[in-house]
Amino acid sequence: MTSRRRLSILLAAAAGAFLMVLGVSPTATAATRYYPVAPDVRLNVRSGPGTSYTIVRVLPEGARVPIFCQTPGTTVTGPYGTSNIWDNIANGEFVADAYVNTGSDGYIASRCG
């Protein structure tokens, strides 16, 4: 094995170990994709997949969100169409998919269990 290849392997292992110390899984971090919320929108984050659920926080303009799973809920019209799809962006936090630029009119993640 060349010394350059050995150094690359050692650096990759060190980076992985560092992330583990921080409590972050290197593979989970690399796989998480973030989607932009519609421009000039402060988006309500709700405790469930619908407009009748409590607002738990408001995302600022220019926010980007991960989508861990999606589920049907209240139908909402937004900048990206009309949809009943709601995106789970964190534990117990949902946003209307009609406000998130996923590049699709349908499901892009697995359904929430």
N, C-alpha and C positions, 0 to 999 in steps of 0.2 A: 504494500500500500504506500502510495506517495505521501510525503509529508504534508503537501497541500490538502489532499483528501482527508488525512488524519485530522488536520486542523479544522476542516469544515465539519467533520463529525463531532469533534470536541465542542466547537462553538454551538452547534445545534443542540447538543445534549445540555450544555450550560444554559442556553436560553430556555429550553424546556423545563429544566430544574428551577430556574428563576421564576418562571410563571407559576409553577406548582407551589413554590414558597408563598407567592402572593395569593394563592387560592384560586388561580385561574387555570382552567384546562386548556392547553395549547390547541388541541383539536377543536374544542367547542368554540374558542375565540375565532379561529380561522373560518369556521362554517357559518357564523352568524352574519346575515346580510341585513343591511338597514335600508329602508325605503323612505323617500322624501314625502313629507306632508305637503299639501297644496300650498303654493306661495301666498304670502300675506294672510295666512289663516292662523288664528289661535284656536287649537282644536281641543274640545272637551274630551277628557279621558274618563270613562265611566266604569263603575264596579261590575257591570254585566253588559251583555250584548243588546242594548236597546236604549232608547231615549228616556225611558222611565226609570232607569237605574241612576243611582247617585253619581254626581260628578266628584271624582276623587282628586283631580288636578287638571290643569290646563297646560297644554304644550305651547311653547312660544313659537312665533313665526320662524320659519326656516328649520323646524325640527325634523329629525330623521328617526324612524322607529324600526325596531326589529319586529318580525311577525313570527311568533312561535307556533300558533295554530289559528284557525279561523272557524267561525260558527255562524249559523243563521240567526237573525234577530230582527229588530225593527227595520223597516225599509226607510232609507235615507237618500235624499238627493243632494249631491255635492258637485264639486268641480270635475270629478271623474265619472259622472253618471249617477244613475239611480240603482241602488243595490241594498239587499238585506244581509250582506256579508259584513261581519264584524271581526276585527283583527285583535287577537290577544297579544299585547305588547309587553306584559309583565304579569306576575301573579295577581289575579283579580283586577286587571286593568284592560279595558277594551276601547277601541276607537272604530268609528264607522269607516269601512273600506272605501266608500265614495270620496273620502278626503285624502286617501293615501295613493300615491302614484306607484302602483305595482306593475304597470304595463299590461294588465289583463283585466277583463271584465268578470272573470270567474275566480275560483279558488286557486291560490298559488302556494298554499301550505296545507298540511293535513288538517282534518277537522278536529276541533277540541273534543276531548273525551268527556 
